[in-house]
Amino acid sequence: MPKTIKKVGVLTSGGDSPGMNAAIRSVVRTCAYHNIECIGIYRGYQGMIEGDFKEMGPRSVNNIVNKGGTILKSARSVDFRTPEGRKKAHENLLKAGVDALVVIGGDGSFTGGLIFNAEFDFPVMGIPGTIDNDIYGTSFTLGYDTALNTVVDCIDKIRDTASSHNRLFFVEVMGRDAGHIALNAGIGAGAEEILIPEEDLGLDRLLDSLQKSKASGKSSSIVVIAEGDKIGKNVFELKDYVEANLPEYDVRVSVLGHMQRGGSPSCFDRVLASRLGVKAVESLIEGKSNYMVGVKEDKVILTPLEQAIKGKSEIDRELLRVSDIMST
């Protein structure tokens, strides 16, 4: 018989992303709908170790669906990586009467939840929250769509300056190991070249592409670069290299940084968060554990946490082809 769930704990962990608050709201209100208590755990796993809990009800999550960041805060927890820290966290959950956990975060957060479940047989359900969209088992992670719109808006503004001064701009976007933001935002903003970790464009091809752009009559260009691109140089070294080899270009660099992680979530992310929160709680009620809720082909699905952690999110090869055609 599955364990009867009477109280659910919810936490956010790892890097924040737009849509986390909407997911918290969804978890809390789904619990209320099913007459289950809910507590918010502040500062992720560290707050679990310190017993930093707060009872949450439908009214405590009023007016947060439109807010970026996370009202429950987020923190890296060195203590949770130790058996002693996890034991303390488990004791605090039992003391508070918590029966199951919803973890909103990325693969690091899911790894912590998986280990916690293995040690204490404690029900855990994951909701993917990261702007990088780099988690296996879902087509979209919370915050990805919002980040794309933020990046496209920034590049649109940068293009105004680029075209006014006949400049080449290198725009670095987030994506340590995945080029989803760079590829999609680059196509959406009309970038001339897109550099991503999954594809080693090579310096020679980049120079050749920029020379062709100049020869075809383009007076300004935008190159979007994922921060984890494998071309072998950071964005400022790349600027110096291009200026040394193509002196006709006046090159500027714009690193968008953490502005991509902030801001009010898009409608898509708010709806996605609401759907995933409902599925997470109702899956726990059904006795399921060690799954991540995600969406594929517009259907909410469950993926074993272990697969979500170990699997690799693939770049869309057709989009790469579209990008090549659009840069003509």
TORFIZA-433440 format. One record per residue: x, y, z of N, C-alpha, C in turn; residue in one letter. Coordinates in steps of 0.1 Angstrom, whole numbers, plus 5000, padded with zeros to 4 digits. Layout:
# residues N
XYZXYZXYZA...
//
This chain:
# residues 328
500849885000500050005000500950125000M500650224991501450354991501250425004P502250505008502150585020501150695018K500250715029499250815028499950955030T499751045021500351175021499451275028I499851325039499051425047499751565046K501051575045501751705044502851695034K502951795026503951795015504851915018V506151895017507152005017507552045003G507752175001508252224988509452314990V510452294981511652374982512152414968L512852524967513552554955515052544957T515852494948517252474950518052504937S519252534939520152564927519852704922G520152734909519952864904518452894903G518053024905516653054904516253064889D514953064886514553074873513053134873S512753214863511353264863510353144862P509353144870508353034870508452954882G509452974890509552894903508452934912M508153064913507153104922505753054918N505553054905504252994899504152844903A505352774903505352634906505052614921A505652704929505352694944503852714946I503352814940501852844941501052724937R501452664926500652544921500752424931S501952404937502052294946501152324959V501252444964500552484976499052464973V498552524962497052524960496552384956R497452294950496952164947496852084960T497852104969497752044982496352084989C496052214989494852264995493652204989A493652184976492552124968492251984973Y493351914976493251774980493251754995H493051875002492951865017494251815023N495451855017496751815023497451945027I498151935038498852045043500152065035E500652185035501952215028502752305036C504052275036505052375042506052415032I506452535033507552585024508852575032G509852525025511152505031512152615025I512552705033513352815029514852775026Y515452835016516852815013517252675010R516352605003516652474997516952365008G517952285005518352175014518952225027Y519552345026520152405038519052445048Q517952495043516852525052516152395057G516252285050515752165055516652115067M517952135066518852095077518552185089I518252305087518152405098516652415103E515752345096514352345101513652485098G514152545087513552675083512252655075D511152625082509952585076508852685078F507852695069506752785071505452715065K504452715073503152655068502652745057E502152685046501652765035500252715031M499452815028498052785024497752865011G496552855005496252924993496453074993P496153135004496353285005497753325007R498653235011500053275013500753275000S500153234989500853234976500053334967V499253424973498653524965499653614958N499353654946500153754939501653724937N501953594935503353554932503553494919I502353464912502453394899503253484889V503253614890503953704881505353744885N505753694896507053734902508253644898K509353694894510553614891511253574904G512353504903513053454915512253344922G512453334935511753244943511553294957T510253304962509953354975510553264986I510853134983511453044993512953054993L513553134985514953154984515653024979K516953034976517652924971519052934977S519752824979521052824985521752694981A523052694980523852574978524052524992R524052394994524152335008525352235008S526452275014527552185015527252075026V526452115036526052025047525251905042D524351935032523451825027524251715019F525451745015526251645008526851545018R526651565031527151475041526051385047T526351265051525251185057524651245069P525551315077525051375089524051495086E524351565076523451675072522151625067G522151515059520851465054520051395065R520751335075520151275087519351385095K520051505096519451615104518151665096K518351675083517251715074516051625076A516251495076515251395077514551405090H515351425101514751435114513851555115E514251665109513451795109512151775101N512151695090510951675082509951585090L510451485097509651395105509051475117L509851565123509351645134508251735130K508351785117507351875112506151795106A506151665106505051585100505051585085G506151615079506151615064506251475059V505451435049505451295044506051285030D506251395023506751395009507351525006A508151524995508951644991508751674977L508551804973508651844959509851934958V510751894949511951974947511952044934V512052174934512052254922513452304919I514052254909515452284906515952214894G517352194894517952134882518551994886G519551944878520051814880520751794894D521451904899522051894912521051874923G519951954922518851944932518251804931S518051754919517451614918518351504923F519651524921520651434927520551424942T520451544948520251544963518951474967G517851494959516651424963516651274961G517351234951517551094948518351024959L519351084964520151024975519351024987I518651134990517851145002516751035002F516151004991515150904990515750764992N516950744987517650614988517950585003A518350685010518750665024517550655034E516450725031515450735041514050685035F514050635023512750595016511750705018D512150825015511250945016510750985002F509450995000508951024987509451164982P509951164969510451284963509951294949V509551414945509051444932509751574927M510351574915511051694910510351764899G510551904900510051994889511252064883I511452054870512652114864512552264863P513452334871513552474870514952524867G515152564855516452614850516252684837T516852794835516652864822517452794810I518452704814519252644803518552534795D517352494800516552384793517452264790N518252224799519252124797518951994805D517751964808517351854816516651754807I517051624808516451524800515051484805Y514151464796512751414801511751524800G512151644795511151744793511551834781T510551884773510851964762511252114767S510652144778510852284784511052274799F511952354804512152374818511652504822T511252524835510752654840511752764838L511352864832512252984830512852994816G512952884809513552884796512852984786Y511552974785510853064776511053204780D510953234793511153374797512553424794T513553344796514953374793515053404778A514453324770514553344755514053484751L512853514757512253644754513153764759N513753744770514653844776515853864766T516453754762517553764753517253824740V516153784734515753844721515453994722V514854034733514654174735515954254736D516954194744518254264745518954274732C518954164724519554164711518954264701I517654274702516954374693517454514696D517654544709518154674713519654694708K520454584710521854594706521954614691I521054544683521054564669520854704664R520054784672519854924668521254994669D522054964679523355034680524354974670T524254844668525154784658524954844644A523754854640523454914626523755064625S523555134637523855274636525355304635S526155214640527655244640528455144631H527755054623528354954615529354874623N528754814634529654734642529254584642R530254504647529954364649529854344664L528754284669528554264683528654114686F529454074696529453944701528553954714F527453874714526553874725526653734732V527153734745527253614752526053584760E525453464759524253434767524553314775V523653284785523953174794523753034786M524352934792524352804786525652734787G525952694800527352644803527552514794R526652424794526852304787525752274776D524952374774523852354764523552484757A523352474743523152594735521752624732G520752574739519352594736519052744735H519452824746519152964746519853034734I521153014732521853074721521153044707A520852914705520352874692518952934689L518052924698516752974696516653124696N517353184706517353334706518053394694A519153324690519853374678519053364666G518253264664517353254652516253364653I515653374665514553464668515053614666G516253634669516753774668517453804655A517553704647518253724634519753734634G520353664643521853664644522553604631A523653664628524453614616525153484619E525653464631526253344635525853304649E525853174652525453134666526453024670I527153044681528152954686527652884698L527652754698527052674709527952554712I527952504725528752394729528652274721P527452244716527252114708527852114695E528252234689528852234676530052324676E531252264672532452334672532552404658D532252524658532252594645533652614639L534552644648535952664644536152814640G537352854643537652994641537753034626L538252944618538352964604536952984598D536052904601534652914596534053044600R534253074613533653204618534253324610L535553324608536053434600535553434586L535453314580534953304566533553354565D532653324575531253364576531153514577S532053574586531953714587532453794575L533453734568533953794556532853794545Q532153684544531053664534529853764538K529653784551528553884555528954024550S530254054552530754184548530654204533K531054094526531054104511529654114505A528654054512527254054507526554184510S527254274517526654414519526154434533G526354344542525954364556526854464563K526354564568527154664574527354644589S526554554595526654524609526254384611S526754324622526454184624526354154639S525554054642525354004656525753854656I526653824665527053684667526653644682V525853544683525353504696526253384701V526753394713527653294718527153234731I526953104732526653044745527953044753A527853064766529053084775529852954775E529252844772530052714772530552674758G530552774748530952734735532352674734D532552584726533852504725534852564715K534652684711535552734700536952764706I537152754719538452764725538952894730G538152994729538453124734537253184741K537553264752536353334758535953454749N534853514752534253604742535153724740V535953764750536853884748538053844740F538653724742539753674734539253664719E537953614718537453604704537353744697L536953844705536853974699538254024694K539254004702540654044699541153964686D540753834685541153754674540553804661Y539253834662538553874650539054014645V539354104655539854234651541254224645E542054124650543354114644543354054630A542353974627542253904614541353974605N540354054610539454124601539354274606L540454344603540554484609539454574604P538754534594537654624589536454624598E536454524608535354514617535654594630Y534654674635534754734648533854654657D534554574666533954474674533654514688V532454484693532054514706531454384713R531554374726531154254733530054294743V528954224744527954244754527654104761S527954104774527653974782526354004789V525353924786523953954791523853914806L524553804810524653764824523353734830G523253774843522153724852520853794849H520853894840519553954837518653844830M519253744824518553634818517753554828Q518153554840517453464850516353544858R516353674855515353754863514153794855G513253864861512053914854510853834856G509753894852508453834853508353724843S507853604848507753484839506753514828P507053454816506153464805504853384808S503853404800502553324802502853174800C503753144790504053004788504652944801F505553014807506252954819505252944831D504353044832503353044843502352924841R501952894829501052784826501852654828V503052644823503852524825504052494840L504352594848504552574862503352524869A502152584865500952534871500652394868S500852354856500652214851501552114859R502852154860503852064866503552054881L503152164887502952154902501752064905G500752074897499551984899499951834898V500651814887501151674884502051614895K502951704900503851654911503151614923A502151694928501451664940500551544938V499851544927498851434925499651294923E500851304917501651184916502051134930S502451224939502751184952501551114959L500451174957499151114963498950974958I499250954945499050824939500150724944E501050764952502150674957503350674949G503550764939504750764931505850844938K507050804934508250874940509350864931S510350954932511650944924511350974910N510451064907510151104893510351254892Y510651294879510551434876509351454867M508551554869507451594860507951684849V507551654837507951734826506851734815G507251794804506251804793506851764780V506151674773506651624759505451624750K505551694739504451704729503151744736E503351844744502251914752501551824762D502151704765501551614775502451614787K501851624799502651624811503051474814V504351444816504851314817505651304830I505951174833506951144844508151074839L509351124843510551064840511351024853T511850904854512550864866513650964869P513851014881514851114885516251074880L516550944881517850894877518050924862E517050894854517150924839517251074837Q516551154844516551294842517951354845A518551294855519951344859520951294849I520951164845521951104837521751134822K520451144817520251164803520751294798G520851304785521351434779520351494770K520151624773519151704765519751734751S519151694741519751704727519351834721E520251894713519952014706519151974693I518352054689517452034677518252054664D518651944657519451954645518852024634R517452014633516752094623516952244625E516952284638517152424641518552474636L519552384638520852424633520852444618L520152364611519952384596519252514593R518152534600517452664598518352784601V519152774611520152884615521052904603S521652804597522552814586521852884574D520652844572519852904560519553054563I519153084575518753224579519953324579M521153264580522353354581522953384567S522253334557522653354543522653504539T
//
